[in-house]
Amino acid sequence: MAHKTISLDLAAYDALRARRLAPDESFSRVVLRLSAHAPQSASGSALVDKLLADGESLWFPPEEELDRLDAIQASPRPRRDRRREA
């Protein structure tokens, strides 16, 4: 079986270690067990789902503003030559 090495800060390590069901349960098994029970995101973004579940409202700019920003991003800008400015 292939393996990957990950880094955890000490608080995350302690939290993961505390979720083991037995002292000899591997962290791989803990992660798989916990992720199997994790709710799937309805929107594709767990953060958005959490905000909505907590009663937060999400604000999106009006369509006209999004179109204006798209136009700005699509328009070419002249390149600056920083060597000549110095």
C-alpha positions as CSV (number, residue, x, y, z in Angstrom):
1,M,0.0,0.0,0.0
2,A,1.3,3.5,-0.9
3,H,1.9,6.0,1.9
4,K,1.9,9.8,2.2
5,T,3.6,11.8,4.9
6,I,1.7,14.7,6.3
7,S,2.5,17.4,8.8
8,L,0.2,18.3,11.7
9,D,0.6,21.0,14.2
10,L,0.6,19.7,17.8
11,A,-3.1,20.7,18.5
12,A,-4.2,18.7,15.4
13,Y,-2.1,15.8,16.4
14,D,-3.5,15.7,19.9
15,A,-7.1,16.0,18.5
16,L,-6.6,13.2,16.1
17,R,-4.9,11.0,18.8
18,A,-7.8,11.7,21.1
19,R,-10.3,10.3,18.5
20,R,-8.6,6.9,18.4
21,L,-10.9,4.1,19.7
22,A,-7.9,2.0,20.9
23,P,-4.3,2.9,21.6
24,D,-3.2,0.7,18.6
25,E,-5.7,2.2,16.1
26,S,-3.6,3.8,13.3
27,F,-4.1,7.4,12.4
28,S,-5.0,6.2,8.9
29,R,-7.9,4.3,10.3
30,V,-9.0,7.2,12.4
31,V,-9.0,9.6,9.4
32,L,-11.0,7.1,7.3
33,R,-13.5,6.4,10.1
34,L,-14.1,10.1,10.8
35,S,-14.3,11.1,7.1
36,A,-16.8,8.3,6.4
37,H,-19.2,10.1,8.8
38,A,-18.5,13.6,7.6
39,P,-21.5,15.2,5.9
40,Q,-21.2,15.7,2.2
41,S,-21.3,19.3,1.1
42,A,-24.6,20.2,-0.7
43,S,-23.1,23.3,-2.4
44,G,-19.7,21.9,-3.1
45,S,-18.2,24.2,-0.5
46,A,-18.1,23.1,3.1
47,L,-17.4,26.7,4.2
48,V,-20.6,28.0,2.4
49,D,-22.6,25.1,3.9
50,K,-21.3,25.9,7.4
51,L,-22.1,29.7,7.0
52,L,-25.6,28.9,5.8
53,A,-26.2,26.4,8.6
54,D,-25.0,29.0,11.2
55,G,-27.6,31.4,9.8
56,E,-25.1,33.7,8.0
57,S,-26.3,35.4,4.9
58,L,-24.1,35.4,1.8
59,W,-23.8,38.6,-0.2
60,F,-22.9,38.5,-3.9
61,P,-22.4,41.6,-6.0
62,P,-25.1,42.6,-8.5
63,E,-24.7,41.1,-12.0
64,E,-23.8,44.5,-13.4
65,E,-20.8,44.7,-11.0
66,L,-19.6,41.2,-11.9
67,D,-19.8,42.1,-15.6
68,R,-17.8,45.3,-15.0
69,L,-15.1,43.4,-13.1
70,D,-15.0,40.7,-15.8
71,A,-14.5,43.5,-18.4
72,I,-11.6,45.0,-16.4
73,Q,-9.9,41.6,-16.1
74,A,-10.4,40.8,-19.8
75,S,-8.9,44.2,-21.0
76,P,-5.2,44.2,-21.7
77,R,-3.1,46.5,-19.6
78,P,0.1,48.1,-20.7
79,R,3.1,46.4,-19.2
80,R,5.3,48.5,-16.9
81,D,9.0,48.5,-17.5
82,R,10.3,48.8,-14.0
83,R,13.9,49.1,-15.3
84,R,13.1,52.4,-17.1
85,E,11.2,53.7,-14.1
86,A,14.2,53.3,-11.7
